[in-house]
Amino acid sequence: MSNHGAADASTGVQRNILTAHDEPEDTPEEISRRTFMANATLTIGGIIGVVLAIPIVGSLIPEGGGSKGSWSALTAAELTQLEAATSKPVKMTFTLKYTDGYLPEQAAEEYVWGIKIDEAKFKAARPDIYETPGGNVKDYQAYNMGFVIFSPICPHLGCRFNWSDGANKFLCPCHGSQYTFDGTHVAGPAPRGLDPLPFREQTGTADVTWIQYKPNVPDRIVISYQA
Amino acid sequence: MLNWLESRTGFVSMTKEFLTEDVPGGASYWYVFGSATLFAMIVQIVTGIFLTFFYAPSAATAWESTRAIYLNPFTHFLLSVHYWGASAMIALVFLHLLQVLIFGAYKSPRELQWIVGVLLLLVTLVLGLTGYLLPWDMDAYFASQVSLNIAGLPPGGSILQDIAQGGGTMGTATINRFFGLHVWLMPAALVGLVGAHLAIFRHNGSAGPVVDDPRKLKSGRFWPDQMFMDGAASFIVFIVIIFLALFLPPFLDAKADPTNSQFVPYPAWYFLSLFGLLGLVPPEFKLGGLVISTELLSTIVVPTIFLLVVLAIPWLDRSTTRSFSSRRGILWGATLVIAIIVGLSIFAQVQTMAKQAAAPPSPSEASILAATPPPAEPAAGTAAAPANANGAKVFSTNCSSCHGATGQGMPGAFPPLAKNDVVIGDPNKVIGIVDGGLHGSITVNGSTYNGTMPPWKGTLSNADIADVITYIRASFGNSASAVTEKQVAGYKP
């Protein structure tokens, strides 16, 4: 028996490690047949691997959206509070109806920030919502009924910010991003201003819905939305 | 009997072959770290397998089933052992790595054994990371959110983040995927890599002590000499794990609540140094007119470079011998790196503790475990309703956004209801506040609050107001008398 290594010491001939059982007395037919069988076995393994890999990789790529919200009505009290707002944002709670993956539709307490503002003023302060490419949200108007509704999620890394009366700003506790009343980003690491949410009038009340935007990018990219 | 088995299986000679490994220079307690790590891995596999008997991976059941695991003393102990076993395993992997580094045992022909070892460290860290999410409590949620967002930072990382999350946001799909990673994919990779690690070890033999001429070393026996030392070390590891599991069991936070803006996540200790790096470096710096974000740098670039350097150590260490004097550079470099890692960890720990002290206290574990599980969705309403379900519902719908789901309040704005003397004091005063709202500044337990509370009279019925007051007076550790609808109706400001 010759050695089974990659090189035959006596001849110095490089041999394929997979067909290294060749002996000097082997006929070319035998060697050719063995090479064929070795390659065919590897091919069979490869085909099995590829056929399994396609559904596995395909299954891992999400179809888009994790949890999705649908239109939820504000209570009369919340709307009244918003209408009475002046220079301070109003934190409005509502019951968000949403679906999470395969689970049945659920309801959870959510809140959004609402501000009452003049449209021209808002347009001047937040051109990103109206003009920047990818800034405007094509499915809905950010400004409605004299109000703008902001998502409570910081566009930096997804923390929840709070309104500070003292600073007269929205402050994010996690990394210190700051936003003015109209959501303009003024300090901290966030790459964009506060994100608007859809808001629509209903008889006697109004609906809001929930959108999540991709954090930490300058553009507003919707990662979950269902109206 | 043994002959019968041997002639049919060869197991006896295989065992003999396995146990008669030569140990150059004799058995030593310096060699126990590898086998102790293996022992910790076996503890993790055994406890982990049985924990899957009780855990259900979905957003609707993960926290609930974990809570049930906490409530049974046996499963709680299994979980505690699994929790501390993870820490022990990671600590031992680090010690083993350090031992190999100090003695230069990674040198040719053992470079691949070193590389497989570093891959094992990575797999172990991924196991720690994925296991951290599974309880689906506040800390699990927010700490994992940080790591998932970091995964999305580099170019092309967002698809990786989506794949790990199972969608654009964290949710039930994330739990399923982390569960699959934690209980199947990573353990399978771990066992395969350990097999390769041991096979390479047996192929090259033990590196032995650092001496001028290894051929002069007298060989010792693996069995029973080294096996006894390995066993003794594993037993010490076992005692430490059991002791910690009994006296310092892990803590279950409240169920993950994405709307909580006050929660300060804390990473597992083995990720503290990375967390410290993120916290130490300012988020951006200006270079001329250019603003450079350092986030990518401190979360991805620096750790990746560090990993590549560690993988390349067998080639970076150019000395031909393993003696300490010829390897001063690598030894001092390693000391410096370890000092930096420890320093960053301490920095992150101090920073996290300061943030936690500033945040409202989390509810105690006793109250989480004692609380009635939140009522199931109406369809599943077969369980007996808790005594004051309406009060709890009114509270969670109308009050919890400001006063917190657990009555913890919000610093500076809304006072806590837990241990609040007004709440548990005169019922009429409480009715007055709920009826008429509050504005201006108030002081509760020495802290000032400026938030505005809307009047609820008219919005809520008298019955709802009575129920919710009864609820807050008997929850969050409070225990004051109930308030009736009659009292509310009869209240005059």
Interface residues (C-beta under 8 A of the other chain):
Chain A: L60 I61 P62 E63 G64 G65 G66 S67 T75 A76 A77 Q81 K91 T93 T95 D100 G101 Y102 L103 P104 Q106 A108 E109 E110 Y111 P152 L157 G158 C159 R160 F161 N162 S164 D165 G166 P173 H175 G188 P189 Q212 K214 P215 N216 I223 S224
Chain B: S58 A59 A60 Q145 V146 N149 G152 L153 S158 I159 D162 I163 Q165 G166 G167 G168 T169 M170 G171 T172 A173 T174 N176 T259 N260 S261 Q262 P283 E284 S293 E295 E377 A379 S396 T397 N398 S400 S401 C402 M410 G412 A413 N450 P454 T459
